[in-house]
């Protein structure tokens, strides 16, 4: 097995492949997309694409929808999504039976005048094909043949919507079903959808919850790694235009994620496929973010402006860019920390990054053993030991904790977050120190312990009351 073959096999059937909308269902390899959209009549808004986590006024879009993911089978045999939009609540379910799709749309909360439900048909990513409307069906034409889409809904006529292809429009005054291949009544669609839901729940109760989907796991790991720059790091972001954050990396967590994935699925070929790139990433961090002490600092490289995008200048080679590299964008830990333009690093040795780098080395050592790359192990051990020595310089005996340390003033930074506990990735943290970290800090209600675990910055931090992004109780912890 290799990744290209696995990807070819995986790209088949109905899935939610379209990243532009969680209510778009795409059949591969045809690229046929059936997109669920809505028009409401109180103000006349049209919801063409639905995303999870969209903000109000994002890209000038108002009102913004709020999408709540429900059950989503790894193989997309059943999916569930609830959408709140314009004071309406709509539940969208899908089921796949023998390569045929059923969509079940149920209005939960409606307006005085029911919304119009629209099913748009089309082809994505330049795939050949065309769609035509015939009565109350859509007929899709692909290189492999025709596929007919049916609906149980009552037709509506309203051409004043932003659609450039054939579509079905029905009233959302009651539950509506769409089906491919076979015309199905609403009752039949409801019964089959419920059957697929229960079948998924039964699988989840067993090993499926633990084993998951190896194809989905491998695809996520490999596609992220495919964005690796020629310098050797995996960028913080990458656009379809070819632009990426060429000044800064992602945190070095890829090797650990691959090792955990291997421990579940036990397939060596994916380790053999990804290991060289992960090793190059490890070497990049040692060369560009490690101080002579062995501790590491977040950074941001100098880069040329090639696209004219704001992220080629905003924060580049500065404190903000280094904070972005950490993934903790506006964390108070990096407030007012100087940036060294000679080293391209923050003047702050970081416990979190040093701990992650130690974990990266440890994970790569295990991966190297799995695929017989024993010649790489001495170098990995050397870099790990150096990072561990650097981490030991960040221990404060008086306060029983590992703290970030300023490289310009040599003083500890007392602004702490959950990333300070990443020191525990080192194999040399004694049991006594582990106990002090837990008792004096983790279980300290003035810092981290409490009803909601864990805050993104210690409760004692001056920025904690802001409750914004990485400055407070919530977000990504």
Steps between C-alpha positions, in 0.01 A plus 500: 500500500611858437330833560406565137327162473323542833381847397367372169304226675372738765372761255184307417136537589302767682686711755506857628806576289414866427675720758295804395178364652420236760164449325661405169515128420740393226524175308848396395675444272233684297522825700119523495387736777150531645491816711222575751406871515217709643310820421302672774219746421495724806800699369579314178841357598650196326733254676702341222795363698498392865807485721568416863634794702428786261504841670239772453599744227781270384586608144203736514256215551201562723312329643749227574386142550588286800553134415506231768658168391325187622581136432735455204601145408861461387379354169222764465236227505313734734549870577306754702517879514274761663498855362377814671453788258268801483309382807439159342628159608544228238628144541680341204574127496654280234521127447680291239367160395682306228652814347170689494445814707200596713469853637241568769435865587275571798383850603513535879420870529352696209368842397139594434572442133697178452849522356589360160730199499733483200709207382767624261673254267843545343853371454806600699872526430466510122346154480307443173123473514177697487165518679152561361160537660220277377168558674567451870824312451861586430680287244875502542725389216846366584756306296382186680132555423186677621385546858148627573409705810142487633316695770194450718451876541235734361638710212556874540563753224751776577780572257632794704783305658878498429522163328685439172398139441197274501324469835193368680300745714239382749312640797651439842163500676554134591782241492640442151696211352733491201629172364721385216443194286161407642196721569416471869206623703565715805407212727739260327782755510438560871503128574821436304675800649412385852626152413838640388521709816436201726748286302768764556421523871536123534842511332609791718417299810767252393851538368415760237528781754855394576614393154328768296584534133863437401440664162371818660786502752767444235348759267500768770860425595635473148321796343624732773853369454467550122517876566855469637724780371832450325665621821355198683222633723125455478349850476247652735256531208488424128263644239382349174682788327833346593567753774587382849636640824856473374624695803375256762432134573227305663586364846692170465227248577490296176728217615306446821172488308641250250634279779162493676329423169743215438434358846132472407522374141844330488573576134870562435459641150359832624796535738743428215317756287503786753816441702754681273297821495441490875871450561577803280251704704672394823837607361356837394383574854843410639669730251261795516336505846743334743730712715847393608346412838280239330173680575295617202336833416213575264599710200421654164736513201563785258313437174447681169158631396390284206119524506420830668301322768483659847658195663822560305551814709268496805696356789783372280837494677344647813351403837154454350626261231682293761185486712308383194754219454411375848133472404419704813460813289412764763617318812607735780817290531641692205382850586791747498762234432772645272582337166860437398539568126848348497378159614143544363371385840317635800717592795321229693598137549169320488411202721216399268708492182794332672269232637340447160841469338602237755178312420577534128844345547364219716228425246745499208727260687209256535402548134860443393503169689176393331640541147862411570650850472739427786774724360284804574453416869834631637437843348147509634620398845765773493246769411254369758761499776602855413136615517457319832802684642353827379170417665671436833623859496134610502419329833434733794558306821346766721165492319508136389432566131658534157482862383581673174820702535594826333825467308577872524445548876546134610191537717210254521168602349218442747231502231405133481262291293428129450801483265731529803391146588654379169819468703355164601589367154859482623598158636716672764233683699517327838196367679559759771484781246195349335324498838592862572376611158172324558444602863627857483374597155265257323280452808539863604156664454667841471687381193351208304267281703126564498167412348619563143836345416739635393508878456717620212694721741530475879214657690753717684614664175410865455356421156270222621197728554505592129358156415606536137655228287814380685446754776264338746292194576435361156625410152677188380588358839 
